[in-house]
Amino acid sequence: MRDDLDEIRERIKPDELVKQGFPRLRDVQIFRGIDSAGEESFYVYLVFPDRTPDKNLAWKRIAPMVSSVRDLIWNETGARLWPYVKVDHRKEFSGRLA
């Protein structure tokens, strides 16, 4: 399987997501890892500024963005790698993003 991580990162940047009509993110982190079943997976962190109201992160508002990110990864990898997508405020991810 070809390694498309760099291409995926280019397509899931905050500016690219805004172009698709999604709310402005502070950061996007994407990496490969092994999940609890021992399978190689993608981990995607969609990080919003701390001042983003909680109501803006409600599932009904972010579900289309999460689905879009998952679909892009599945298309790029031939649906061979599961994308775990997490969404929250920056303060929640500060330890993971360091």
C-alpha positions in Angstrom: 0.0 0.0 0.0 1.3 3.4 -0.8 1.9 5.9 2.0 -0.5 8.7 1.4 -0.1 10.3 4.8 1.4 13.5 3.4 -1.3 13.9 0.8 -4.0 13.3 3.4 -2.4 15.9 5.7 -2.5 18.4 2.8 -6.2 17.7 2.1 -7.3 17.9 5.8 -5.6 21.2 6.8 -7.8 23.8 8.5 -7.9 26.0 5.4 -9.0 23.1 3.2 -11.8 22.2 5.6 -13.0 25.8 5.7 -13.1 25.8 1.8 -15.5 22.9 2.1 -17.8 24.9 4.3 -16.8 23.6 7.7 -16.0 25.8 10.8 -12.5 27.1 11.3 -10.2 24.8 13.2 -7.1 25.8 15.1 -5.2 22.7 14.1 -5.4 19.2 12.6 -3.1 16.5 13.7 -2.9 13.2 11.7 -0.7 10.2 12.3 -0.7 6.4 12.0 -0.8 4.2 15.0 -1.9 0.8 16.1 -5.4 0.5 17.6 -6.6 -1.7 20.5 -7.2 -4.6 18.1 -3.6 -4.4 16.9 -4.6 -3.0 13.5 -2.8 -0.1 11.8 -5.1 2.9 11.8 -5.2 6.7 11.3 -5.7 9.0 14.3 -7.1 12.4 13.4 -7.5 15.2 15.9 -9.6 18.2 14.8 -8.7 20.9 17.2 -10.8 24.0 17.8 -9.8 27.1 19.6 -10.6 27.1 23.4 -13.0 29.9 22.9 -15.2 27.9 20.5 -18.6 27.5 22.2 -19.5 23.9 23.2 -22.7 24.1 21.2 -20.6 24.6 18.1 -19.0 21.2 18.8 -22.3 19.4 19.2 -22.4 16.1 17.2 -25.1 17.4 14.8 -22.8 20.3 13.8 -19.5 18.4 13.5 -20.8 15.0 12.2 -20.6 16.2 8.5 -16.9 17.2 9.0 -16.0 14.0 10.7 -17.8 12.0 7.9 -15.9 14.0 5.3 -12.5 13.3 6.9 -13.3 9.6 7.3 -14.5 9.4 3.7 -11.3 11.1 2.4 -9.1 8.7 4.3 -11.0 5.7 3.2 -10.9 6.8 -0.4 -7.1 7.5 -0.2 -6.3 4.2 1.5 -8.8 2.0 -0.4 -10.8 1.6 2.9 -7.9 -0.4 4.4 -7.2 1.8 7.4 -9.7 2.9 10.0 -9.7 6.6 10.7 -10.3 7.4 14.4 -11.5 11.1 14.4 -11.6 13.1 17.6 -12.9 16.6 17.9 -12.5 19.0 20.9 -11.0 22.2 22.2 -7.3 22.8 22.1 -7.0 22.6 25.9 -8.3 19.0 25.7 -5.5 18.1 23.3 -2.6 20.1 24.7 -0.9 17.0 26.1 -1.3 15.1 22.9 -0.2 17.9 20.6 3.0 18.7 22.4 
